[in-house]
Amino acid sequence: MTITKTKIDGLFYLEPNQFSDKRGFFAEIVHLPELEKEINKPFTIKQVNHARSLTNVTRGLHAENWNKLIRVASGTAFCALADVRPGSATFGQVETFILGQGEKAQAGSLFVSQGIANGYCAISGPVDYIYLVDKLYQNKKPEDNQAISLFDPDLNISWPIPKEKMLLSSRDQNCKTLRQLFPQKF
């Protein structure tokens, strides 16, 4: 498998070893020893989560205090990731990917280090978004989970779905911008 660093420190794209034939495919999603060598620390999975989102559902941008491995198992998702760690050299940088199946979609996964905000919208659903994390959700403290506005002008994410067509939670409709959260960075 191939692990590629992105422009955001701590964000990696994992290209699976995939073998296809007339029946479908088999894919090796991750080799943990290779990932751990790349991130230079252990990644011990504590919880596996599965979110299903219908077309136009948009979730995020959420930054948690855990590392996660993301895989879109079905559907097509536009994924946006932003470095919102104020002490990071790549603070404010954004990377986007189209993951899953379908035209222009990549079949790989993302490793997201703690503190990097991620969000996604289902451009062809349902989207099955599976993520493995190294901490239990039940042990999460409120300060461990931050939500950033999907429409933050400093992040300038070009979502493929118009805002008025997005299906959003009330939490995601009312998030603060980076300037509101970290005015000292601007």
WOVEN-V861994 format. One record per residue. N is the residue number from 1. RES is the residue in one small letter. SS is DSSP state (@ for helix, = for strand, . for the rest). Layout:
n = <N;N>
res = <RES;RES>
ss = <SS;SS>
This chain:
n = <1;2;3;4;5;6;7;8;9;10;11;12;13;14;15;16;17;18;19;20;21;22;23;24;25;26;27;28;29;30;31;32;33;34;35;36;37;38;39;40;41;42;43;44;45;46;47;48;49;50;51;52;53;54;55;56;57;58;59;60;61;62;63;64;65;66;67;68;69;70;71;72;73;74;75;76;77;78;79;80;81;82;83;84;85;86;87;88;89;90;91;92;93;94;95;96;97;98;99;100;101;102;103;104;105;106;107;108;109;110;111;112;113;114;115;116;117;118;119;120;121;122;123;124;125;126;127;128;129;130;131;132;133;134;135;136;137;138;139;140;141;142;143;144;145;146;147;148;149;150;151;152;153;154;155;156;157;158;159;160;161;162;163;164;165;166;167;168;169;170;171;172;173;174;175;176;177;178;179;180;181;182;183;184;185;186>
res = <m;t;i;t;k;t;k;i;d;g;l;f;y;l;e;p;n;q;f;s;d;k;r;g;f;f;a;e;i;v;h;l;p;e;l;e;k;e;i;n;k;p;f;t;i;k;q;v;n;h;a;r;s;l;t;n;v;t;r;g;l;h;a;e;n;w;n;k;l;i;r;v;a;s;g;t;a;f;c;a;l;a;d;v;r;p;g;s;a;t;f;g;q;v;e;t;f;i;l;g;q;g;e;k;a;q;a;g;s;l;f;v;s;q;g;i;a;n;g;y;c;a;i;s;g;p;v;d;y;i;y;l;v;d;k;l;y;q;n;k;k;p;e;d;n;q;a;i;s;l;f;d;p;d;l;n;i;s;w;p;i;p;k;e;k;m;l;l;s;s;r;d;q;n;c;k;t;l;r;q;l;f;p;q;k;f>
ss = <.;=;=;=;=;.;.;.;.;.;=;=;=;=;=;.;=;=;=;=;=;.;.;=;=;=;=;=;.;.;.;@;@;@;@;@;@;@;@;.;.;.;.;.;.;.;=;=;=;=;=;=;=;.;.;.;=;=;=;=;=;=;=;=;.;.;.;=;=;=;=;=;=;=;=;=;=;=;=;=;=;=;=;.;.;.;.;.;.;.;.;.;.;=;=;=;=;=;=;=;.;.;.;.;.;=;.;.;=;=;=;=;.;.;.;=;=;=;=;=;=;=;=;=;=;=;=;=;=;=;=;=;=;.;.;.;@;@;@;.;.;@;@;@;=;=;=;=;.;.;.;.;.;.;.;.;.;.;.;.;.;.;@;@;@;.;=;.;.;@;@;@;@;.;.;=;.;@;@;@;@;.;@;@;@;.>
